[in-house]
Amino acid sequence: MNPRTLVRAEGAVVAAAATATYALDGRSLLVFLAVILLPDVSMAGYLHSRRVGAITYNAVHTYVGPVVLAAVGVLTGTGLAVGIALIWTAHIGADRLFGYGLKYADREFGDTHVQRL
């Protein structure tokens, strides 16, 4: 299997696992649907420049943020943090599934690490 297919398959598995965990925990589907696209607000950085857009987009579209948020939520017993982390993780996984990847500061928005694979 080529790397692009692997990244997309990985995204599908991550999105499905995060969504299933969220649902099986009895969390609100309405909240899930209301929040799932929120990470894409980070694209607003492109209104300034490609460099700023890539920085803001990439900061929100890596698994570091949701993993840290989930860990804090688990350690402090804050269910809301865990729920948001699961939605955020599902969003990133879905992006990878559909071929959206991390952005390069010196390239077009659609030229991502997934397209480079």
C-alpha positions as semicolon CSV with decimal commas, in nm:
position;residue;x (nm);y (nm);z (nm)
1;M;0,000;0,000;0,000
2;N;0,133;0,344;-0,082
3;P;0,185;0,609;0,191
4;R;-0,108;0,826;0,077
5;T;-0,347;0,532;0,106
6;L;-0,203;0,446;0,448
7;V;-0,250;0,803;0,576
8;R;-0,610;0,803;0,452
9;A;-0,680;0,461;0,606
10;E;-0,523;0,576;0,931
11;G;-0,747;0,883;0,925
12;A;-1,054;0,667;0,874
13;V;-0,962;0,447;1,169
14;V;-0,890;0,744;1,395
15;A;-1,211;0,924;1,297
16;A;-1,419;0,610;1,348
17;A;-1,258;0,526;1,681
18;A;-1,296;0,879;1,818
19;T;-1,657;0,903;1,699
20;A;-1,745;0,560;1,838
21;T;-1,582;0,638;2,173
22;Y;-1,773;0,965;2,189
23;A;-2,105;0,797;2,104
24;L;-2,054;0,492;2,327
25;D;-1,983;0,724;2,617
26;G;-2,340;0,854;2,575
27;R;-2,239;1,200;2,461
28;S;-2,468;1,430;2,262
29;L;-2,480;1,382;1,885
30;L;-2,612;1,736;1,853
31;V;-2,302;1,876;2,028
32;F;-2,083;1,654;1,806
33;L;-2,243;1,793;1,491
34;A;-2,228;2,149;1,620
35;V;-1,857;2,131;1,704
36;I;-1,708;1,895;1,442
37;L;-1,616;2,171;1,193
38;L;-1,496;2,422;1,453
39;P;-1,125;2,343;1,397
40;D;-1,160;2,478;1,044
41;V;-1,195;2,830;1,185
42;S;-0,814;2,809;1,198
43;M;-0,817;2,869;0,821
44;A;-0,890;3,233;0,897
45;G;-0,514;3,279;0,930
46;Y;-0,501;3,261;0,550
47;L;-0,676;3,600;0,544
48;H;-0,344;3,739;0,667
49;S;-0,098;3,534;0,462
50;R;-0,003;3,182;0,355
51;R;0,258;3,164;0,629
52;V;0,021;3,267;0,908
53;G;-0,254;3,048;0,762
54;A;-0,029;2,742;0,754
55;I;0,079;2,806;1,113
56;T;-0,274;2,847;1,248
57;Y;-0,414;2,559;1,044
58;N;-0,134;2,319;1,136
59;A;-0,149;2,412;1,505
60;V;-0,510;2,297;1,516
61;H;-0,481;2,003;1,277
62;T;-0,222;1,790;1,453
63;Y;-0,308;1,529;1,714
64;V;-0,097;1,703;1,982
65;G;-0,374;1,940;2,093
66;P;-0,654;1,687;2,134
67;V;-0,426;1,432;2,301
68;V;-0,311;1,690;2,558
69;L;-0,670;1,805;2,612
70;A;-0,790;1,446;2,657
71;A;-0,511;1,374;2,905
72;V;-0,596;1,685;3,106
73;G;-0,963;1,589;3,095
74;V;-0,895;1,236;3,217
75;L;-0,654;1,349;3,489
76;T;-0,889;1,617;3,620
77;G;-1,212;1,425;3,566
78;T;-1,340;1,688;3,324
79;G;-1,572;1,508;3,088
80;L;-1,625;1,815;2,871
81;A;-1,254;1,828;2,790
82;V;-1,253;1,460;2,695
83;G;-1,561;1,507;2,476
84;I;-1,411;1,804;2,294
85;A;-1,085;1,613;2,247
86;L;-1,275;1,322;2,090
87;I;-1,460;1,551;1,849
88;W;-1,135;1,731;1,763
89;T;-0,962;1,398;1,701
90;A;-1,249;1,280;1,481
91;H;-1,221;1,601;1,278
92;I;-0,849;1,555;1,215
93;G;-0,898;1,189;1,125
94;A;-1,175;1,277;0,880
95;D;-0,955;1,543;0,724
96;R;-0,681;1,285;0,664
97;L;-0,937;1,040;0,525
98;F;-1,052;1,298;0,270
99;G;-0,695;1,390;0,177
100;Y;-0,657;1,713;0,373
101;G;-0,322;1,733;0,541
102;L;-0,086;1,974;0,704
103;K;-0,008;2,287;0,505
104;Y;0,318;2,426;0,374
105;A;0,377;2,798;0,435
106;D;0,520;2,853;0,086
107;R;0,263;2,655;-0,113
108;E;-0,103;2,672;-0,212
109;F;-0,365;2,572;0,046
110;G;-0,444;2,246;-0,134
111;D;-0,078;2,139;-0,151
112;T;-0,051;1,940;0,170
113;H;0,163;1,667;0,320
114;V;-0,094;1,409;0,207
115;Q;-0,066;1,519;-0,158
116;R;0,313;1,495;-0,130
117;L;0,295;1,129;-0,030
